[in-house]
């Protein structure tokens, strides 16, 4: 039993084991652990320990965690062969409304080689983002000049060095997914990390009555990012309203991207020659209630912007023929 305070919070931790034996020729027993503080309460139980110090089996692994804005629980089993340096876990978990099935593994301990196969029925990560400041609080704080904000963002460092030495291979499936208002369904992704490079390829999803598919690559050497993405027959109005909070466009759009960028800072990523490639089709810069002529002429022209790199086509469902 351990009781005390940390960062002004009371903490009570308890570990109990009526019998726990891990010997050369035998392994048995169980262990329970409990943690309680002002912000978190967690319980953990390990039971059904079998095997030996060379090869362990934990047939019953369970736990639950409760925090102010989150509840999680898991149960499953773990196997480890210490001589072969391999391990695998078969887990079922629940994170608030999300049900998760995961097969996790280590193909070797040192350096670690991670393997995974994760299936989630639904996941809304917006629930875990901190709430935005009320308008009154935002107004009270002096706003930085727009130029200063752009400079600060451009100087944000980018560092993919964590990929060096990372060895991971697996796949992820999510039935329904929401992040920053963007809603996807049937999300599937293959993930592989090796030799300082991360590839999320292929990946696909259903997106606003259309589909998304592509490949993403991130490389530590040179901080290099490559993206090939295709959006097909996407309903643009709902996408913009939910993701960008803008109600300016109706119709369906196709987008094909093939982009490469590199740099140590955000600003460098956005500048040539660090960036190459362009969209071959894009829906952009048009307004609800305006006709095609409005889109193609004057300062509102949608094609030929950004140095003439954007090309494409668009069909509006809400067209004013007099525009």
C-alpha angles and dihedrals in degrees: 000000000000124000130174146100133282126181089352094306128117113238128194118184126178131183122185133180120170088189131358121167126172108171137154093268103020143043126181144136140069140258135203129193131187130188126187130177138146092276106030143035119190135175127189133184133186118188141152094051111181141163124039143284088283097052122018130191123191104188096179120044118160140158146153135205128197123191132165094270103018143051125191137175135178142181134177146104138280133206126190131182104197094187094053091036094231133129138174136186130199108202140177115196141174123208108186102296095349122100114204132192115189137178108194128182148172114217087191136359103222116066088012118241109196125206126185145169113187128181121186123181095205137352129184108184091177086079090067099047113104112256117261118253115264114256091250091057092046091052092050093059114074109248120231117240113266092243091053091050091052092048092049091050092047090054094053105124122237118206125173095170090117087076091067108102093008114134114184135146128177150098139259130205126184123181095205126004133184128186127163089348094305111128124205132175133201092014113186128177138171112211127196129170122184140133093016094307134107121201125188095188133178104014129165142171144167109257126187098324090319136068142255128207136161151102133275124197129186122186126192095209106082093357089263127178126188123187130184111178136166124193113189128197094339119175099237101192098064091040093056094042095052100034104032100020089233124130100193107112142049129185141063124290142192121208128185117187130186107171136161124189137169139175146114094252137037092249092054091051090058097049131080136276088030089059126056137164130052144218112274093198128019142163110221150138103018133121135225110257094023124112132230093265090059089052095051103044138065128350091332093062110134100199123066095030123135094041093318094295098121116083131163149099138270138191118202123210092194105052128164105208091200095059 
